């Protein structure tokens, strides 16, 4: 069942996580956010993750479980894994208050708004708290990317790219408040960049907890949970952010393009 090697899976997860640094660069070295492009890109990422969850990951999870538990019991186990993953992502999202939620839409222009807001109240408790918030959110994303890459390297690449695009505006969300909490651009950049390490950390924890007693049932349930996590991220974070950044239709165009690209790639791979 496991076709990819651990180092490749970790590498893809690390790549996706550290793309928060790109958001920091945009925040400090550009004056305006290209919201139309960002809207399409986030919609594209959501399309990739939704399509691959329902058309590739869940069928593979069911196939693995059905071989051991039978078709009906395998289907029930798959559903339990899927909604377990969905609820896990939802629970983690609820841990972080909305005003400190790194997945709330942020733009480069927010730096000016933050400067005005700082005169009346402290933006965030500390830059470290913001980094912690982003780490909590990125943990299940790292597990999802790692498991997908470990199971199917080509699938892992697609998911890693989708998560990486998602992490760019996330980097803006982290670096802006840290800058106004500390007054240091370099510190804001590095904390934002390093906060992406939560994703390979999620992969490492998943590896240590699951790999040593990996079997068909564990694979099927965890893989279904990965689909649940990705569906939640797509519907609760990527698509709403895409609509906030640009026109409603742009996010849907990106969604359709992401699904089409993923569908074609799965046919040829």
N, C-alpha and C positions, 0 to 999 in steps of 0.2 A: 504493500500500500504506500509506503514511503519511498518516493522516487528521487527526491532532491536530497542534497547533503546539508548538514547542519550549518556549515560555514556560509554557504550561499544564502540560506534562509535568514541567518543572522545579518548578513551583509545587506540584503534587501530591506530588512526591518530597520536597520541603522540608517540606510539611505532615506527611507520615508520619514523617519523621525527627525533627522537633522535638517530637513527642508524647512523647518521653522526658521532657520537662519536666513533663508531667502526672504521671508517676510520681514525680518529685522532690517535687512539691507534696503528693501523697498521703503520701509518706514523712515529711514534716515537719509537716503540718497535720492529720493524722488519727491516731487512736490504734490503730485496728484495721483489718485488711484484710478487705474483703468477699469472702471466698474463693469463695463460691458464685457470685456474679456474675462474678468474674474467671474462674472455671472455664468457665462458659457462654460468656463473651465470647471467650476464647481458642479454645475448641472451634468457635465460630461462625466466627472468622477462618480457622481451618484448613479448615473446610468450604468457605468461599468460595474459598480458594486451590487446594484440591484439585480442586474441581468445574471451576473455570475453566481449570485447567491441562490437564485431560484432555478436556473437552468443547468448549473454545473455542480455546485457544492452540495445542495440538498439531495439531488439524485445520487451522487457518490456516497453520501452519508447513508441513505436508505439502502443502497446496494450492499454496503459493508454490513449493516445491521441485519438485513434480511438473510444474508448467508448464514448467520449464526442463530438468530432469533425467529426466523420465519418472516414471511411477507407482512402479515398483520402486526405482529409484535414489533417487527423492525420499524414499521411506519409509526407506531405509537412512540417508540424510543426516539425516532427522528424528531417527532413533534415536541417531545419533552426537551430534547437538546436545543431545538430552535428557539422555543419560547423561553427556555432557561437563559440562553444567551441574550435574548431580547430584554428580559427582565434584569439581567446583570448590568447591561449597558444603561438601562433606564435608572437603576438604583444608583450607579456611579454618577450619572448626570445629576441626580437629585441631591447628591452630597455637596455640590458646589452652588452657592447662591448665585442668582441670575446676574447681579451686578459684578461678580468676580468670575463669571463663566467665560473661559477663553474661547468658547465656540460662538459667543454672541458676535454679530458682524462688527468689524472695525475697519477703518480706512486710514490711510496716511494722514488725511486731513484731520483726523481725530486728535493729532498732536496739538493743534491749535486750540481745539475745544477743551482738551484736557488742561491746557495752560490756564484757560479762563476758569475752569471748574476748581483748579487747585487753590484759587484765591478764597474759596468759600468752604472747602472741606478737603480732607486728605483723600486722594483718589483711591488708594488701596492701602491696606494696613502696612504691608511691606512688599518689596519686590520678591522676596522669598515666598510669601504667601501666594503670589500670582504664579510663580514657578511651580509651587506645589499643586495649585489648581490644574495647571496644564498637565502635570504629571499624572494626576488622578484620571483625567480624561483620556490620556494617550495610552494608558496601560492596556485596556482591552484591544485597542487598535493594533498594538504591537503583537499581542497574542494571535489576533486574526491574520495578520500579514505573515507571521512566522509559520503558522500551521498550514496556511495555503501554499506557501513556498516549499515547505517540507514535503507536502503531498504531491504537488505538481509545480515544478519550477516555472513553467510558462505562465501558469495561473498566478503564481506568486509575483511575477514581474508586473502583470497587469494591475493587481491589487496594490502593490507597492507604489506604482506610479499614481494611482487614484488617491491613495492616502497622502502621498507627497504633495499633490496639488492642493488637497484639503488643508495641509499644514502651512501653506504659505500665508493665507490671511490669518491663520492662528498665530503665526510668528509676529504679525503686526499687533494682534491683540495682547500679546505678552510684553513686547518690547516697549510699547507706548506707555502703559502705566508704570513700568519699572523705571523708565527714564525720568518720569515726573516724580517718582517716589525718591529717587537717588540723585537726580541731576547729572548722571554720568551715562553718556551714550555707549561707551565701550562696555560698561557693566551690563547695560540693558541688552546689548547685542549678545554677549556671551551667555547670559542667563537664559535668554530666549533660545539661543542655539542649543545650549546644553539641556534645556527642558525637554527637547526631543528625545533625549536618552531614555525617557520613560518607556518609549516603544520597544527598544531592544531589551529593556528591563522586563517588560511584560513577556517578551519572547523567552527570556532566560528562566523566569519563574515557571512558565508553562512547560518548558523543557525539563526542568528539574522535578516538577510535580508529576508529569505525565509520561515522560519518555521511558522511564525504567519499568513501568508495568503496562506498556503500550500493547493493546490487542485490538481485534476488530471492533469490539463493543465500545471501548474507550475512543477509538478513532472515529467511529460513526457518531457518537454523542457529541464529542468535542467539535467535530467538523460541522455538525448541524448547529451547534452553539455559535460557531464562527459566523455562519450565515445569519443567525439572529442578531449578533452584534453589528454586522455590517448593514443589515436592513435598518436597524435603529439609527445608526450613524447617518445613513443616507437620508432617511425621512425626517429625522429630528434636527439634524445639524446642516448637512450639505445643501439640501433643497431649500429650506427656509433662508439660509445665508445667501444662496444664489439669487433668490427673489429679492432680498433686501439690497443686494449690491446692484442689481440691474432690473431690466424689464422682465415681467413674468414670462413672456414668450421666449426670451433669450435662454432662461434656465431650462425650459422645456426642449428647446432646440438642442441645447447641450446634452440633456438627458437622452434624447433620441439618438444623437450621434454616438454617445458613449455605449448605448445598448447595441447599436448597429456594429460598431467597431469590435465590441467584445464577441458578438454573435458570429461575425465573419472570421475572427481569429480562432474561435473554437472549432469552426468547421475545417479550417486549413491545418490546425495543429494536430 
